[in-house]
Amino acid sequence: MASSEENSAKDASSVLSDMQNTASAAKAGRPWFRKKRFFLPILAIVLIIIFAACSSRGQSTTQSGLSSGTASVAADTPAPATPSFKTQKVTGSGDYVVKFEVDSPAIVTFSCPNCSGNTVLETDGAESLLVNEIGGYSGQHLINTGDGSITTKFSITADAKWTLTIADISAVRSVSGPVTGKGDSVVNLTSSFDTAAVKNVGEGNFAVYGYGAGSQDLVINEIGSYKGVVNLVGPGVVEITSSGAWSITPQ
């Protein structure tokens, strides 16, 4: 009933540090220490140098791991060059459950243009209810935005043909400067800014979430059309909920 295809593209690196055990040498060396005490200062200096080198290597490894491995949508961390999983695209018709485990930030795109009844997309993750509309729908959403978040199921309620795409955060649309769009969307604003002029033309709920400087902020939450200047930090990933056309101009 449903078919899936994988398109490829979070690059993760891990470094192991080796340590050597010298306890046996110390035991066997007791008579040697007594006979050749003049070697002890030299041996101590060599051991200190080796210990300092190993400590330095361990510190640089830890810092590298922290900078390259994140489990949250932190906009001050660049999207990984290599996705942590291959893009999943599933098509079908009617109610269905897609089982796919995602333990990193991801973008979910759902489309059912010919739906006429209640159209719903739910997950078993933290961002549970992604779509709940009457009639046709097309839009994007973020999932697994918090540390340690995981999603394993996507439950679809529909009365027509639909398409569900689950992609790594690296697939987010990146824009430098003003950006426009329509409907629910996710965009990565790559320039540096701390305020933005925002406009929306629509009748339903209009919300803007900003993921910048390692934080998640609900910047706007209004009903209907909106126009104003708000505190929005960039570069950062922005998630927009809208029933109409919107624009964001970093300042």
C-alpha positions in Angstrom: 0.0 0.0 0.0 2.9 2.4 0.8 6.2 2.4 -0.9 9.5 4.0 0.3 12.6 5.2 -1.4 15.8 6.4 0.1 17.7 9.5 -0.9 21.0 10.1 0.6 23.1 12.7 1.7 25.1 14.9 10.4 28.5 13.8 10.0 29.8 12.3 13.2 33.4 11.7 14.2 34.7 9.9 17.2 38.3 9.7 18.4 39.7 6.9 20.7 42.7 7.5 22.9 44.9 4.6 23.8 46.6 4.3 27.2 49.4 1.8 28.1 49.7 0.0 31.5 53.1 0.0 33.1 52.4 -1.6 36.4 54.2 -4.9 35.6 57.4 -3.0 34.6 57.3 -1.1 38.0 57.0 -4.4 39.9 59.8 -6.2 38.1 62.1 -3.2 38.3 62.6 -3.0 42.1 66.1 -4.5 42.0 67.0 -2.4 39.0 66.0 0.8 40.9 68.4 -0.1 43.7 71.3 -0.8 41.4 70.9 2.1 39.0 69.3 5.0 41.0 70.9 7.6 38.7 68.4 6.6 36.0 65.4 7.6 38.1 65.4 11.3 37.4 65.6 10.6 33.7 62.7 8.1 33.9 60.6 10.5 35.9 61.1 13.3 33.3 60.2 10.9 30.4 57.0 9.8 32.2 55.9 13.4 32.9 56.4 14.3 29.2 54.3 11.3 28.0 51.6 12.0 30.6 51.4 15.7 29.5 51.1 14.7 25.8 48.3 12.2 26.5 46.4 14.7 28.6 46.6 17.3 25.9 45.4 14.8 23.3 42.4 13.8 25.5 41.4 17.5 26.0 41.4 18.3 22.3 39.4 15.1 21.5 36.7 16.1 24.0 36.3 19.6 22.6 36.2 18.3 19.1 33.4 15.9 20.0 31.3 18.5 21.7 31.6 20.9 18.7 30.6 18.3 16.1 28.0 16.3 17.9 24.7 17.9 18.9 21.3 16.5 19.6 19.4 19.7 19.5 18.6 22.3 16.8 21.1 24.9 17.8 21.3 27.5 15.2 24.8 28.6 16.1 26.0 25.1 15.1 26.2 24.6 11.3 24.1 21.9 9.8 26.2 18.7 9.3 27.7 18.2 5.8 26.6 14.5 5.9 23.1 13.6 7.1 22.8 11.3 10.1 20.3 9.2 8.1 19.0 8.8 4.5 15.9 10.6 3.5 12.8 8.5 3.7 10.0 9.2 1.3 6.7 7.3 1.7 3.6 7.6 -0.4 0.2 6.0 0.2 -3.6 6.6 0.5 -5.9 6.6 3.5 -5.0 6.0 7.1 -1.5 4.5 7.7 1.3 4.2 10.2 4.9 4.7 9.0 7.5 3.1 11.4 10.9 4.8 11.1 13.2 5.6 14.1 14.8 9.1 14.1 16.9 10.1 17.1 18.3 13.4 15.7 16.7 16.8 14.6 14.8 16.2 11.3 12.4 17.9 8.9 9.1 16.3 8.2 7.3 17.3 5.0 3.7 16.1 4.6 1.4 16.6 1.7 -2.2 15.5 0.9 -3.5 18.1 -1.6 -6.7 16.2 -2.4 -7.8 15.4 1.1 -11.3 16.6 2.0 -11.9 15.3 5.5 -9.9 15.5 8.7 -6.2 15.4 7.8 -3.9 14.5 10.7 -0.2 13.7 11.1 0.9 12.5 14.6 4.1 11.1 16.0 5.1 9.3 19.2 7.8 12.0 19.8 7.9 15.2 21.7 6.3 17.2 18.8 3.3 14.8 18.7 0.6 16.6 16.7 2.2 18.0 13.6 -0.9 18.4 11.4 -4.6 18.7 12.2 -6.5 20.3 9.4 -9.7 19.9 7.4 -9.2 19.4 3.7 -6.0 19.5 1.7 -2.6 20.2 3.3 1.1 20.7 2.5 3.8 21.8 4.9 7.0 21.2 6.8 7.7 20.7 10.5 10.7 20.1 12.8 10.9 17.1 15.1 13.4 16.0 17.8 14.3 19.6 18.7 15.3 18.7 22.3 18.3 16.8 23.6 17.7 13.0 23.6 14.5 13.3 21.6 13.5 10.3 19.6 10.6 9.5 17.2 9.7 6.1 15.9 6.1 6.3 14.5 4.2 8.6 12.1 0.5 8.1 12.2 -1.5 9.4 9.2 -5.2 10.1 9.0 -6.3 10.9 5.4 -8.9 10.2 2.8 -6.8 10.6 -0.3 -3.3 10.1 -1.6 -0.5 11.5 0.5 3.3 11.9 0.6 5.5 11.8 3.7 9.2 12.8 3.6 11.5 12.5 6.6 14.9 14.3 6.1 17.9 15.1 8.2 18.2 18.7 9.5 21.0 19.3 6.9 18.3 19.3 4.2 16.8 22.5 5.6 16.4 25.3 3.1 19.1 27.9 3.7 18.7 31.6 2.9 20.9 34.6 3.5 18.7 37.7 3.8 14.9 38.2 3.5 12.8 35.1 2.9 9.2 34.5 1.9 7.0 31.5 1.9 3.5 30.1 2.2 2.1 27.7 4.8 4.0 25.7 7.5 7.7 26.0 6.7 11.2 25.5 8.1 14.1 27.7 6.9 17.7 28.3 8.0 18.6 32.0 8.0 22.4 32.1 7.6 23.1 35.8 8.2 23.9 37.5 11.6 21.0 39.5 13.1 19.1 40.1 16.4 15.8 41.5 15.2 13.6 40.8 12.2 10.6 42.3 10.5 7.8 39.7 10.1 4.6 39.8 8.1 1.9 37.2 7.7 -1.4 37.3 5.7 -3.7 34.5 6.8 -6.8 33.6 9.0 -5.5 30.8 11.2 -2.8 30.5 13.8 0.5 32.3 13.0 3.5 31.2 15.1 7.3 31.6 14.7 9.8 29.6 16.6 13.5 30.6 16.5 16.3 28.2 17.2 19.4 30.3 17.6 22.3 30.7 20.0 21.5 27.3 21.4 18.0 28.2 22.5 14.4 27.7 21.4 12.1 30.7 21.5 8.4 31.2 20.6 8.8 34.6 19.0 5.2 35.1 17.6 1.9 33.4 18.5 -1.1 35.2 17.0 -4.3 34.5 15.2 -4.8 36.0 11.7 -2.6 38.5 9.8 0.4 40.0 11.5 3.0 42.7 11.0 5.8 43.7 13.3 9.5 43.7 14.3 10.5 41.1 16.8 13.6 39.8 18.7 14.8 37.0 16.5 18.5 35.8 16.6 20.5 34.6 13.6 22.0 32.7 12.1 19.4 30.2 13.1 16.7 27.8 12.1 13.2 29.2 12.1 9.9 27.2 12.1 6.8 29.0 10.8 3.2 28.0 11.3 0.9 29.8 8.9 -2.2 29.3 6.8 -1.2 32.0 4.3 1.8 33.9 2.9 4.5 35.2 5.2 7.9 37.0 5.0 10.9 37.4 7.4 13.4 40.2 6.9 16.5 40.0 9.2 17.7 43.4 10.5 
